[in-house]
Amino acid sequence: MLFRQLFDPQSGTYSYLLADTDAGEAVLIDPVYEQARRDQALLSELGLKLLYSLETHVHADHVTGGWLLRSGMGSQIALSAGAGANGMDRLLRHGDRIEFGARYLSVRATPGHTSGCICFVLDTEEMAFTGDCLLIRGCGRTDFQDGDAGQMYQSIHTQIFTLPDHCLLYPGHDYKGLTTTSVGEEKAFNPRLGGQLSQSDFVGFMDNLGLDHPKKMDIAVPANLQCGRPEDDNIPADEPAWANLTYTFAGIWEVQPHWLEENPGVAQILDVREADEFDGPLGRIAGATLIPLGDLANRSGELDQEKPVVAVCRAGGRSAQATVILRRAGFTDIANLAGGMLRWRAQHCAVEGGRD
């Protein structure tokens, strides 16, 4: 099984990708709207089909990426039947199974943070995804969205603390850089719930937190009640339109050799190899401008900021860094030539100079 923990720094949200690699099927827990492109890139690079985007609850601090992922990848949206949301493909109830390949997640109802909170437990009970119900040495707040501190205490003790002590717990958020914990650790050390703390101790603690409401609550909650679907149904038009580009998990826009060869003049070709490579066996693309990577920061002014740039090197590594340097210099329409001159030659694209 493949597992990835993904992070959105703006909201402090963790998303979780799980996949049966033999079947090529995956699920994604708590996707974030602004990270949908990143998530699609990762799934594409790993050759995985996304079956479901799963929500642990209706979030108040970020907008879900569920609708964008369904629009882009054909996945289904699944969340609790008690969440009160619209537009989902599958309503989840306590005891349900979400299958992906030969693996599955079990659904456990854990109301308290909100009335529609659920947790997901891996089939082996070695991992559980607790959303905002149980955090690392903490828990979600209970003062809005039908939250109930007594209900949360019961949810944690009956649905999470009953898992094996070695079961790893993955929360919906963390703001201190912590990534995972375990049932045994939280039972022993959670300052709100661990040790001999009673339900009345917990309720008294939670009733006196005095927290401000989340800054994005007025935007996030209504949007998440529609599964992240925009009012106008328009997918954000922030993808570059000047070329047929692919976004990588590394955060780089790439163009394929054949597209570039078939569309001459659309972009400036920036070759960031050294001079001896430019004139060497691999040859060069006709019309390319040579600026070695080490000189690019000081010589970026030699390029036209109004015209797209495609960066090229031997295999695509140095040119990927060139796109970062150019973006810092104020360029907006930039792409990396996927695979560099090695792929260009392998696909029999035309070159100047070079030799077979």
C-alpha positions in Angstrom: 0.0 0.0 0.0 1.2 3.5 -0.8 0.7 6.3 1.8 1.5 10.0 1.6 0.9 12.8 4.1 0.4 16.1 2.3 0.3 19.6 3.9 -1.2 22.9 3.1 0.8 25.6 5.0 -1.8 28.3 4.7 -4.4 26.5 6.8 -2.2 23.9 8.5 -4.3 21.1 7.0 -3.0 17.6 6.4 -4.4 15.6 3.4 -3.7 11.9 3.1 -3.3 9.8 0.0 -3.7 6.0 0.3 -3.5 3.6 -2.6 -3.5 0.0 -3.5 -0.6 0.2 -6.0 -1.4 -3.3 -7.5 -4.9 -2.1 -8.5 -3.8 1.5 -9.2 -6.7 2.8 -7.1 -6.5 5.6 -4.5 -8.5 7.7 -2.0 -7.6 11.1 -0.7 -8.7 12.3 2.7 -9.5 16.0 3.4 -8.2 17.6 0.1 -7.6 21.4 0.0 -9.0 23.6 -2.8 -5.7 25.5 -3.4 -3.8 22.2 -3.5 -6.0 20.3 -6.0 -3.5 20.9 -8.8 -0.7 19.5 -6.7 -2.7 16.5 -5.7 -3.7 15.8 -9.4 0.0 16.0 -10.4 1.0 13.5 -7.7 -1.8 11.0 -8.7 -0.8 11.3 -12.4 2.9 10.8 -11.7 2.2 7.7 -9.6 -0.3 6.4 -12.2 -3.2 6.2 -9.8 -6.9 6.5 -10.3 -8.6 8.5 -7.6 -11.8 6.8 -6.6 -12.9 9.1 -3.7 -12.1 12.3 -2.0 -13.1 11.7 1.6 -14.1 14.4 4.1 -13.7 13.9 7.9 -16.2 16.8 8.4 -17.4 20.1 7.0 -14.3 22.3 7.6 -14.3 25.9 8.8 -10.7 26.8 8.1 -10.3 25.9 4.4 -12.4 25.0 1.4 -12.3 21.4 0.2 -10.8 20.4 -3.1 -13.4 17.6 -3.6 -15.3 19.4 -6.4 -12.2 20.3 -8.3 -10.9 16.8 -8.1 -14.2 15.4 -9.3 -14.2 17.8 -12.2 -10.6 17.0 -13.1 -10.3 13.3 -12.3 -13.8 11.9 -12.2 -13.5 10.9 -8.5 -16.5 10.8 -6.1 -17.0 12.9 -3.1 -17.9 11.1 0.2 -18.7 12.5 3.6 -20.9 11.9 6.6 -24.6 11.6 6.2 -24.8 13.8 9.3 -22.8 16.7 7.8 -25.8 18.4 6.2 -24.0 19.0 2.9 -25.2 18.9 -0.7 -23.5 17.7 -3.9 -21.8 14.6 -2.5 -21.8 11.3 -4.4 -21.8 9.0 -1.4 -23.2 9.5 2.1 -21.1 7.7 4.8 -22.4 6.2 8.0 -20.8 4.4 10.9 -19.6 1.0 9.9 -19.3 1.7 6.2 -16.3 0.6 4.2 -14.5 2.6 1.5 -12.7 0.1 -0.7 -9.8 0.9 -3.0 -8.3 -2.2 -4.7 -7.9 -4.9 -2.1 -7.8 -2.4 0.8 -10.4 -0.5 2.6 -11.1 2.1 5.3 -13.8 1.7 7.9 -15.9 4.6 8.9 -16.4 5.5 12.6 -18.8 8.2 13.6 -17.0 10.7 16.0 -19.3 13.7 16.5 -18.3 16.4 18.9 -16.1 18.9 17.0 -19.1 19.1 14.6 -22.2 16.9 14.5 -21.0 15.2 11.3 -17.4 14.2 12.1 -16.1 10.8 11.1 -12.8 9.0 11.3 -11.3 6.6 8.9 -9.6 3.4 10.1 -7.4 1.3 7.8 -8.4 -2.4 7.5 -5.4 -3.6 9.6 -6.1 -1.0 12.4 -2.5 0.1 12.1 -3.5 3.6 11.0 -6.5 5.9 11.6 -7.3 9.4 10.3 -9.0 11.4 13.0 -9.8 14.7 11.3 -10.3 17.5 13.9 -11.7 15.1 16.5 -8.4 14.1 18.0 -5.2 16.1 17.3 -1.7 15.5 18.5 -1.8 16.2 22.3 -5.0 18.1 21.7 -8.4 18.0 20.0 -10.7 20.1 17.9 -12.8 22.8 19.4 -16.5 22.3 20.2 -18.0 25.8 20.3 -19.6 26.0 16.9 -21.2 23.9 14.1 -23.3 21.9 16.7 -20.1 21.0 18.6 -20.5 19.2 21.9 -17.7 18.6 24.4 -19.3 15.7 26.1 -20.1 14.0 22.8 -16.5 14.5 21.7 -15.2 12.9 24.9 -17.4 9.8 24.3 -16.4 9.7 20.6 -12.7 9.7 21.4 -12.9 7.1 24.2 -15.3 4.7 22.4 -14.2 5.0 18.8 -10.5 6.0 18.9 -9.1 4.9 22.2 -10.5 1.4 21.6 -8.1 0.9 18.7 -4.8 -0.9 19.5 -2.3 1.2 21.4 0.2 0.8 18.5 -2.3 2.2 15.9 -0.8 5.4 14.4 -3.1 8.4 14.4 -3.0 11.1 11.7 -4.8 14.3 12.5 -6.5 16.8 10.2 -4.3 19.7 11.4 -1.2 20.5 13.2 0.4 24.0 13.8 3.7 22.9 15.5 5.2 20.7 12.8 4.1 17.4 14.4 3.0 14.8 12.0 1.7 11.7 13.8 1.0 10.1 17.1 -0.4 6.8 18.4 -3.4 5.7 20.4 -1.2 4.7 23.3 0.6 8.0 23.4 -2.6 10.0 23.4 -4.2 7.8 26.1 -1.2 8.5 28.3 -0.1 12.0 27.5 -3.0 14.1 25.9 -3.4 16.9 28.4 -7.1 17.2 27.7 -8.1 13.5 27.5 -5.3 11.3 28.8 -4.6 9.6 32.0 -7.4 9.8 34.6 -9.1 12.9 33.2 -12.9 12.5 33.4 -15.6 13.7 31.1 -16.5 16.5 33.4 -12.8 17.6 33.5 -12.8 17.6 29.7 -16.0 19.6 29.4 -14.8 22.2 31.8 -11.6 22.6 29.9 -13.3 22.9 26.5 -16.0 25.3 27.7 -13.3 27.8 28.8 -11.0 27.9 25.8 -12.2 31.3 24.7 -10.9 30.9 21.1 -11.6 33.3 18.2 -13.6 31.9 15.3 -11.6 30.7 12.3 -10.8 33.6 10.0 -12.2 31.8 6.9 -15.3 30.4 8.6 -17.8 32.6 6.8 -16.3 31.5 3.4 -15.3 27.9 4.1 -18.4 26.6 5.8 -20.9 27.6 3.0 -18.5 26.4 0.3 -17.9 23.1 2.1 -21.7 22.6 2.5 -21.6 22.4 -1.4 -18.5 20.2 -1.4 -16.3 23.0 -2.6 -18.4 23.7 -5.7 -18.1 27.4 -6.9 -21.4 29.3 -7.3 -20.7 29.7 -11.1 -19.4 26.2 -11.6 -16.3 27.6 -13.2 -12.9 25.9 -12.7 -10.3 28.6 -11.8 -8.7 29.9 -15.0 -5.2 30.0 -13.5 -3.7 27.4 -15.8 -1.3 28.9 -18.5 -3.0 29.0 -21.8 0.0 29.7 -24.1 1.0 26.0 -24.3 -0.1 22.4 -23.6 1.5 22.2 -20.2 1.7 19.6 -17.4 2.1 20.5 -13.8 4.4 18.3 -11.8 4.3 17.4 -8.1 7.6 19.4 -7.8 5.6 22.5 -8.7 7.1 23.0 -12.2 5.2 23.5 -15.4 6.5 21.3 -18.2 6.1 21.1 -22.0 6.7 18.0 -24.1 9.3 18.1 -27.0 6.8 17.4 -29.8 4.5 20.2 -28.8 7.4 22.6 -28.7 8.7 21.5 -32.1 5.2 21.7 -33.7 4.6 25.3 -32.3 7.8 27.2 -33.3 7.9 30.9 -32.4 5.4 30.6 -29.5 8.2 30.8 -26.9 11.7 31.9 -26.4 14.0 28.8 -26.0 16.5 29.4 -23.2 19.3 26.8 -23.1 21.0 26.9 -19.6 23.8 24.4 -20.4 27.4 25.3 -20.5 28.9 26.5 -23.8 30.7 23.3 -24.6 27.4 21.4 -24.1 25.5 23.9 -26.3 28.0 23.1 -29.1 28.4 19.4 -28.1 27.1 16.0 -29.3 23.4 16.6 -28.3 23.2 19.7 -30.4 20.7 22.5 -29.7 17.2 23.6 -30.6 17.1 26.1 -33.5 17.0 29.7 -32.3 17.9 28.8 -28.7 19.5 31.5 -26.5 22.4 30.3 -24.4 22.6 31.6 -20.9 24.3 29.1 -18.5 22.4 28.5 -15.3 25.1 30.1 -13.2 24.7 33.4 -15.1 20.9 33.4 -15.4 20.1 35.5 -12.3 22.3 38.3 -13.6 21.4 38.0 -17.3 17.7 37.4 -17.2 17.2 40.9 -18.6 18.4 39.6 -21.9 15.1 37.8 -22.3 11.7 39.3 -23.1 9.3 39.2 -20.1 6.3 39.6 -22.4 7.0 36.4 -24.3 6.8 32.8 -22.9 10.1 31.1 -22.1 10.9 27.4 -22.3 14.0 26.4 -20.4 16.2 23.6 -21.7 19.2 21.6 -20.4 20.6 18.1 -20.8 18.0 16.2 -18.8 15.6 18.7 -17.3 17.1 19.3 -13.9 19.0 22.5 -14.4 16.3 23.9 -16.6 13.7 23.3 -13.8 15.8 25.5 -11.5 16.0 28.0 -14.3 12.2 28.4 -14.2 12.4 29.1 -10.5 15.1 31.8 -11.1 13.0 33.4 -13.9 9.9 33.5 -11.7 11.8 35.3 -9.0 12.9 37.8 -11.7 9.3 38.6 -12.6 8.6 36.2 -15.5 5.2 34.6 -15.5 4.9 32.4 -18.6 7.6 29.8 -18.0 8.0 26.1 -18.7 10.6 23.4 -18.5 11.3 21.2 -21.4 10.5 17.7 -20.0 13.5 15.4 -20.2 15.7 18.1 -21.7 17.8 17.5 -24.8 18.0 13.8 -24.1 14.3 13.4 -24.6 14.3 15.8 -27.5 16.8 13.7 -29.3 15.2 10.4 -28.3 11.9 11.6 -29.9 13.8 12.5 -33.1 13.1 16.3 -32.9 15.2 18.5 -35.1 18.5 19.9 -33.9 21.2 22.2 -35.0 24.8 20.9 -34.7 25.4 17.7 -32.7 26.0 14.3 -34.0 24.4 10.9 -34.0 
